[in-house]
Amino acid sequence: MAKAAKKTRRFRRSGTLMMLAVLLMGSAAVRLALEAGPAIAREVASLQEPGGEAQPHKGEPQRDSMPTSAELQTMLAAFKEREQALAAREAEIQDRMKALEIADQAIDKKLASLEQAEENLRATLALADGATEADVTRLTSVYEQMKPKEAAALFEEMDPAFAAGFLARMQPEAAAGIMAGLSPEAAYTISVVLAGRNGAVPKE
């Protein structure tokens, strides 16, 4: 009797557990159907709408954000136009640099020509100064060899400063003879010029 009672209690406990399991599974199935139904309906409705497409998953690039072929062509054309503008600007700069280089070369040649002309002019002036000095020395020697009276007549007509220049170059005896033949006025004026020339000479 005891064994039979134990078996009966065990059977009742197992049946109760089975019933609870069936109830739980049924409740889960009902909940799943209630939650999944609207989601499935929304998905079907989106597929049936015109232009309705499944949304991309997270992390996938959206096609709407990607440039179209026409936009890419426009961008490429803008890049090419910019590149051509830069190339034209660079060519213009190079042309200007070449023009400046040619101008610098022309200026250098002109400066060289001017320097050469200056050297030639300096040499010519030196020759002229040498020739003038030689002519003055020769003329002074001629005046020294003239008779004092004849030379005095010429010096009387000369500019006092010009006459004083010749007398300063002459030998003292020849200069004294010419001064003695001059008029007092001419002799005095030439003497003043000579004194002034000597006074301008540095003392030290």
C-alpha positions as CSV (number, residue, x, y, z in Angstrom):
1,M,0.0,0.0,0.0
2,A,2.8,2.4,0.8
3,K,4.6,1.7,-2.4
4,A,1.4,2.3,-4.4
5,A,0.8,5.6,-2.7
6,K,4.3,6.8,-3.4
7,K,3.9,5.9,-7.1
8,T,0.6,7.8,-7.2
9,R,2.2,10.9,-5.7
10,R,5.2,10.8,-8.1
11,F,2.8,10.4,-11.1
12,R,0.8,13.4,-9.9
13,R,4.0,15.5,-9.5
14,S,5.2,14.6,-13.0
15,G,1.9,15.5,-14.5
16,T,1.8,18.8,-12.8
17,L,5.3,19.7,-14.1
18,M,4.3,18.7,-17.6
19,M,1.3,20.9,-17.5
20,L,3.3,23.9,-16.3
21,A,5.8,23.3,-19.1
22,V,3.1,23.2,-21.7
23,L,1.5,26.4,-20.3
24,L,4.9,28.2,-20.4
25,M,5.6,27.2,-24.0
26,G,2.1,28.2,-25.1
27,S,2.5,31.6,-23.4
28,A,5.9,32.2,-25.1
29,A,4.4,31.2,-28.5
30,V,1.5,33.7,-28.1
31,R,3.9,36.5,-27.0
32,L,6.2,35.8,-30.0
33,A,3.3,35.8,-32.4
34,L,2.0,39.1,-31.0
35,E,5.4,40.9,-31.2
36,A,6.5,39.4,-34.6
37,G,3.2,40.0,-36.4
38,P,3.3,43.8,-36.5
39,A,7.0,43.8,-37.5
40,I,6.4,41.4,-40.3
41,A,3.4,43.5,-41.4
42,R,5.5,46.7,-41.5
43,E,8.2,44.9,-43.5
44,V,5.7,43.6,-46.1
45,A,4.1,47.1,-46.3
46,S,7.5,48.7,-47.0
47,L,8.3,46.3,-49.7
48,Q,4.9,46.8,-51.4
49,E,5.3,50.7,-51.4
50,P,6.7,52.2,-54.6
51,G,10.4,52.8,-54.2
52,G,10.4,51.0,-50.9
53,E,13.7,49.3,-50.3
54,A,15.2,47.6,-47.3
55,Q,17.3,50.0,-45.2
56,P,20.9,49.2,-45.2
57,H,22.5,47.7,-42.2
58,K,24.5,49.8,-39.8
59,G,28.0,50.5,-41.1
60,E,27.1,50.0,-44.7
61,P,27.4,53.1,-47.0
62,Q,24.1,54.6,-48.2
63,R,23.8,54.9,-51.9
64,D,22.0,58.3,-51.5
65,S,25.2,59.8,-50.0
66,M,27.5,58.6,-52.9
67,P,28.0,61.1,-55.9
68,T,26.4,60.2,-59.1
69,S,28.2,59.7,-62.4
70,A,27.2,63.2,-63.6
71,E,28.5,64.7,-60.4
72,L,31.8,62.8,-60.8
73,Q,32.1,64.1,-64.4
74,T,31.5,67.7,-63.1
75,M,34.2,67.3,-60.4
76,L,36.7,65.9,-62.9
77,A,36.0,68.8,-65.3
78,A,36.5,71.3,-62.5
79,F,39.8,69.6,-61.5
80,K,41.0,69.7,-65.2
81,E,40.1,73.3,-65.5
82,R,41.9,74.2,-62.3
83,E,45.0,72.2,-63.5
84,Q,45.0,74.0,-66.9
85,A,44.7,77.4,-65.1
86,L,47.7,76.5,-62.9
87,A,49.7,75.3,-65.9
88,A,48.9,78.6,-67.7
89,R,50.0,80.6,-64.7
90,E,53.2,78.6,-64.4
91,A,53.9,79.2,-68.1
92,E,53.3,82.9,-67.7
93,I,55.7,83.1,-64.7
94,Q,58.4,81.2,-66.7
95,D,57.9,83.6,-69.6
96,R,58.3,86.6,-67.3
97,M,61.5,85.0,-65.7
98,K,62.9,84.5,-69.2
99,A,62.1,88.1,-70.1
100,L,63.8,89.4,-66.9
101,E,66.8,87.2,-67.6
102,I,67.1,88.7,-71.2
103,A,66.7,92.2,-69.8
104,D,69.4,91.6,-67.2
105,Q,71.7,90.3,-69.9
106,A,71.0,93.4,-72.0
107,I,71.6,95.7,-69.0
108,D,74.9,93.9,-68.3
109,K,76.0,94.4,-71.9
110,K,75.0,98.1,-71.7
111,L,76.9,98.6,-68.5
112,A,80.0,96.9,-70.0
113,S,79.7,99.2,-73.1
114,L,79.4,102.3,-70.8
115,E,82.4,101.2,-68.8
116,Q,84.4,100.7,-72.0
117,A,83.3,104.1,-73.3
118,E,84.3,105.6,-70.0
119,E,87.7,104.0,-70.2
120,N,88.2,105.2,-73.8
121,L,87.1,108.8,-72.7
122,R,89.5,108.8,-69.8
123,A,92.3,107.7,-72.1
124,T,91.4,110.4,-74.6
125,L,91.3,113.0,-71.9
126,A,94.7,111.9,-70.7
127,L,96.1,112.2,-74.2
128,A,94.5,115.6,-74.6
129,D,95.9,116.7,-71.2
130,G,99.3,115.4,-72.2
131,A,99.1,117.1,-75.6
132,T,98.0,120.4,-74.0
133,E,100.8,120.2,-71.5
134,A,103.3,119.5,-74.3
135,D,101.9,122.4,-76.3
136,V,102.0,124.8,-73.3
137,T,105.6,123.8,-72.6
138,R,106.6,124.2,-76.2
139,L,105.0,127.7,-76.4
140,T,106.6,128.7,-73.1
141,S,110.0,127.8,-74.5
142,V,109.2,129.9,-77.6
143,Y,108.4,132.9,-75.5
144,E,111.6,132.4,-73.5
145,Q,113.7,132.4,-76.7
146,M,112.1,135.6,-78.0
147,K,113.6,139.0,-77.4
148,P,112.2,140.4,-74.1
149,K,110.8,143.5,-75.9
150,E,108.9,141.5,-78.5
151,A,107.6,139.0,-75.9
152,A,106.5,141.9,-73.7
153,A,104.4,143.3,-76.6
154,L,102.5,140.0,-76.8
155,F,102.1,139.6,-73.1
156,E,100.7,143.2,-73.0
157,E,97.7,142.0,-75.1
158,M,97.2,138.7,-73.2
159,D,94.7,138.2,-70.4
160,P,96.6,138.8,-67.1
161,A,95.8,135.3,-65.8
162,F,96.9,133.7,-69.1
163,A,100.1,135.7,-69.2
164,A,100.8,134.9,-65.5
165,G,100.5,131.2,-66.3
166,F,103.2,131.4,-68.9
167,L,105.5,133.7,-66.8
168,A,105.2,131.2,-63.9
169,R,106.6,128.5,-66.2
170,M,109.5,130.5,-67.6
171,Q,113.0,130.8,-66.3
172,P,113.3,133.7,-63.9
173,E,115.7,135.7,-66.2
174,A,113.3,135.4,-69.2
175,A,110.3,136.2,-67.1
176,A,112.0,139.3,-65.6
177,G,113.0,140.6,-69.0
178,I,109.4,140.3,-70.2
179,M,108.0,142.0,-67.1
180,A,110.5,144.9,-67.5
181,G,109.1,145.5,-71.0
182,L,105.5,145.7,-69.9
183,S,103.5,148.8,-69.1
184,P,103.3,149.6,-65.3
185,E,99.5,148.7,-65.3
186,A,100.0,145.3,-67.1
187,A,103.0,144.5,-64.9
188,Y,101.1,145.3,-61.7
189,T,98.0,143.3,-62.7
190,I,100.1,140.2,-63.7
191,S,102.1,140.5,-60.5
192,V,98.9,140.5,-58.5
193,V,97.8,137.3,-60.3
194,L,101.1,135.7,-59.7
195,A,101.1,136.6,-56.0
196,G,97.6,135.1,-55.7
197,R,98.6,131.9,-57.4
198,N,101.6,131.5,-55.1
199,G,99.5,132.4,-52.1
200,A,97.1,129.5,-52.9
201,V,100.0,127.0,-52.8
202,P,99.9,124.9,-49.5
203,K,102.7,125.9,-47.1
204,E,103.1,122.5,-45.6
